[in-house]
Amino acid sequence: MNPTRLTLTLALLLTAPAAHAQTAAPQTTSPLPAPLSTSLTVPGDLRPDAPELAARGQYAVGVRTLNLVNPGQLDIVNARDGAVPTYDRPLTVEVWYPTAGRSGSGLTTYSDVLGSAPDKPFLTRGRANRAAPALKGEAFPLVILSHGYAGSRVLMTYLAENLASKGYVVAAIDHTDSTHGNRAAFASTLLNRALDDNFVISEMARLGAPGSGSP
């Protein structure tokens, strides 16, 4: 084959994918309304290849941080010589819920740390309205998000926001002794994980009851 013709053929083949990408690019625009989609993309925004159920639901999403305390729990991390003290176990819980507004509206940030650098927090963005009022006169089912060891309550914000937009209240727990920032002996996770979940379920029922005074 003529060397000049071979070089030209290879050049055309190498440039063809780029030309295709340029023509396909307009199809990748976010389906969210323009004021939000043109500014930034956050975890949970719909990808062009996402399955049908990945789309957000009909509700805007509110989010709040609760600081709960489960009294009189076994402090297995500080057990010595067969004696296990008790303590009031703190639990930070992030709660997402349906609120008034346009689905996909709102912007907030979530703070986390890495286990290798617990003194250096970083932020991720989400599409929720911080401290927005809950919808009045409606009841929604509760979902508990319980992270792994180690993890945090904001590991799955994209899932929590999506579920809340579809009519769920979602409570994600920072399991003490099990997070990126305060990881301790794994025995604490084995003992406390289910206890934390049950306690938060009870607290959410109490806070959601009529006359509780909870916002």
C-alpha positions as CSV (number, residue, x, y, z in Angstrom):
1,M,0.0,0.0,0.0
2,N,1.1,3.5,-0.7
3,P,2.6,5.0,2.6
4,T,0.9,8.3,2.1
5,R,-2.5,6.6,1.6
6,L,-1.9,4.4,4.7
7,T,-1.0,7.5,6.8
8,L,-4.2,9.3,5.7
9,T,-6.4,6.3,6.4
10,L,-5.0,6.0,10.0
11,A,-5.5,9.7,10.6
12,L,-9.1,9.4,9.6
13,L,-9.7,6.4,11.8
14,L,-8.1,8.2,14.8
15,T,-10.1,11.3,14.4
16,A,-13.5,9.6,13.8
17,P,-14.3,8.8,17.5
18,A,-13.6,12.5,18.4
19,A,-16.0,13.7,15.8
20,H,-18.7,11.2,17.0
21,A,-18.2,12.4,20.6
22,Q,-18.7,16.0,19.5
23,T,-22.0,15.2,17.8
24,A,-23.2,13.0,20.8
25,A,-22.4,15.5,23.5
26,P,-25.8,17.3,23.5
27,Q,-27.5,14.1,24.6
28,T,-25.7,14.1,27.9
29,T,-27.3,17.2,29.4
30,S,-29.0,16.7,32.8
31,P,-32.7,16.4,32.8
32,L,-33.0,18.7,35.8
33,P,-34.3,22.2,35.3
34,A,-31.8,24.7,33.8
35,P,-31.2,26.9,36.9
36,L,-29.7,23.9,38.8
37,S,-28.3,21.7,36.1
38,T,-26.2,24.4,34.4
39,S,-24.4,25.4,37.6
40,L,-23.0,22.1,39.0
41,T,-23.5,18.4,39.2
42,V,-23.9,16.7,42.5
43,P,-24.0,13.0,43.5
44,G,-27.5,11.7,42.7
45,D,-28.0,13.8,39.5
46,L,-29.4,11.6,36.8
47,R,-26.9,10.2,34.3
48,P,-27.9,9.6,30.7
49,D,-27.5,5.8,31.1
50,A,-29.3,5.6,34.5
51,P,-32.1,3.1,34.9
52,E,-35.7,4.3,35.1
53,L,-36.0,4.1,38.9
54,A,-32.9,6.3,39.4
55,A,-34.9,9.5,38.6
56,R,-36.0,11.6,41.5
57,G,-39.6,11.5,42.7
58,Q,-42.2,14.2,43.0
59,Y,-41.1,15.8,46.2
60,A,-38.5,18.4,47.1
61,V,-36.3,17.2,50.0
62,G,-35.5,18.6,53.4
63,V,-32.7,17.6,55.6
64,R,-31.9,18.0,59.3
65,T,-29.1,16.8,61.7
66,L,-30.3,15.2,65.0
67,N,-28.0,14.7,68.0
68,L,-29.5,11.8,70.0
69,V,-28.3,10.1,73.2
70,N,-29.0,6.5,74.1
71,P,-28.6,6.3,77.9
72,G,-27.1,3.5,79.9
73,Q,-25.3,1.6,77.2
74,L,-22.5,-0.9,77.7
75,D,-19.1,0.7,77.1
76,I,-17.3,-2.4,75.7
77,V,-14.4,-0.3,74.3
78,N,-13.4,0.6,77.9
79,A,-14.0,-2.8,79.5
80,R,-11.3,-3.9,81.9
81,D,-10.7,-7.1,83.8
82,G,-14.3,-8.4,83.1
83,A,-15.9,-5.2,84.2
84,V,-17.9,-3.3,81.6
85,P,-18.9,0.3,82.5
86,T,-22.0,2.0,81.0
87,Y,-22.3,5.3,79.3
88,D,-24.7,7.6,77.5
89,R,-24.1,6.7,73.9
90,P,-24.2,9.7,71.5
91,L,-25.6,9.2,68.0
92,T,-25.6,11.8,65.2
93,V,-28.4,11.2,62.7
94,E,-29.0,12.8,59.4
95,V,-32.7,12.8,58.4
96,W,-34.1,13.5,54.9
97,Y,-37.8,13.9,54.3
98,P,-40.3,15.3,51.7
99,T,-40.9,19.0,51.8
100,A,-42.7,21.6,49.7
101,G,-41.1,22.8,46.5
102,R,-39.8,21.6,43.1
103,S,-38.3,18.1,42.9
104,G,-34.5,18.4,42.6
105,S,-34.4,21.9,44.0
106,G,-32.3,23.0,46.9
107,L,-28.5,22.8,47.6
108,T,-26.7,21.8,50.7
109,T,-23.3,20.4,51.8
110,Y,-22.4,17.3,53.8
111,S,-19.1,17.1,55.8
112,D,-17.1,13.9,56.2
113,V,-13.5,12.8,56.9
114,L,-11.3,10.0,55.7
115,G,-10.0,7.4,58.1
116,S,-6.4,8.3,57.1
117,A,-7.0,12.0,57.8
118,P,-9.7,12.4,60.5
119,D,-8.6,16.0,61.2
120,K,-9.2,17.1,57.6
121,P,-12.9,17.3,56.7
122,F,-14.1,17.6,53.2
123,L,-17.5,18.6,51.8
124,T,-19.8,17.1,49.2
125,R,-22.9,18.7,47.8
126,G,-26.5,17.5,47.7
127,R,-29.9,18.6,46.5
128,A,-31.8,19.1,49.7
129,N,-33.1,22.1,51.7
130,R,-31.4,22.4,55.1
131,A,-34.0,22.7,57.9
132,A,-36.9,23.0,55.5
133,P,-40.3,22.4,57.2
134,A,-41.8,18.9,56.8
135,L,-45.1,18.5,55.0
136,K,-48.0,18.8,57.4
137,G,-50.8,16.3,57.6
138,E,-49.0,13.5,55.8
139,A,-47.3,10.3,57.0
140,F,-44.4,8.7,55.3
141,P,-42.6,5.3,55.8
142,L,-39.2,5.3,57.6
143,V,-36.0,3.9,56.1
144,I,-32.9,3.4,58.2
145,L,-29.4,3.8,56.5
146,S,-26.7,2.0,58.5
147,H,-23.2,2.4,57.2
148,G,-20.4,-0.1,57.3
149,Y,-17.2,-0.3,59.4
150,A,-15.8,2.3,59.0
151,G,-18.2,4.7,57.4
152,S,-20.4,7.7,58.0
153,R,-24.0,8.9,57.9
154,V,-23.3,10.8,54.7
155,L,-21.8,8.0,52.6
156,M,-25.1,7.5,50.7
157,T,-26.6,11.0,50.5
158,Y,-27.5,10.3,46.9
159,L,-29.7,7.4,47.9
160,A,-31.2,9.1,50.9
161,E,-32.2,12.2,48.8
162,N,-33.7,10.0,46.1
163,L,-35.8,8.0,48.5
164,A,-37.0,11.1,50.3
165,S,-38.0,12.6,47.0
166,K,-40.2,9.5,46.5
167,G,-42.1,9.9,49.8
168,Y,-39.9,8.3,52.5
169,V,-38.3,9.6,55.7
170,V,-34.7,8.5,55.7
171,A,-32.5,8.4,58.9
172,A,-28.8,7.7,58.4
173,I,-26.9,7.0,61.6
174,D,-23.3,7.8,62.6
175,H,-22.6,4.7,64.6
176,T,-20.3,5.8,67.4
177,D,-16.9,3.9,67.3
178,S,-17.6,2.9,63.7
179,T,-17.2,6.1,61.7
180,H,-14.2,7.4,59.7
181,G,-13.6,10.0,62.5
182,N,-14.0,7.8,65.6
183,R,-13.3,4.2,64.6
184,A,-12.6,2.0,67.7
185,A,-12.6,-1.7,68.5
186,F,-14.8,-3.7,66.1
187,A,-16.4,-5.3,69.2
188,S,-18.3,-2.1,69.7
189,T,-19.8,-2.3,66.2
190,L,-20.8,-6.0,66.8
191,L,-22.5,-5.1,70.1
192,N,-24.1,-1.7,69.2
193,R,-25.1,-1.8,65.5
194,A,-28.6,-3.3,66.0
195,L,-29.1,-1.5,69.3
196,D,-28.4,1.8,67.5
197,D,-30.9,1.0,64.8
198,N,-33.6,0.0,67.2
199,F,-33.1,3.1,69.3
200,V,-33.2,5.5,66.3
201,I,-36.4,3.8,65.0
202,S,-38.0,4.4,68.5
203,E,-36.8,8.0,68.6
204,M,-38.1,8.7,65.1
205,A,-41.5,7.3,66.1
206,R,-41.5,9.5,69.2
207,L,-40.5,12.6,67.3
208,G,-43.0,12.0,64.6
209,A,-45.9,11.5,67.0
210,P,-48.6,14.2,67.2
211,G,-47.8,16.7,69.9
212,S,-44.1,15.8,70.1
213,G,-43.1,19.4,69.3
214,S,-40.6,18.2,66.7
215,P,-40.4,20.3,63.6
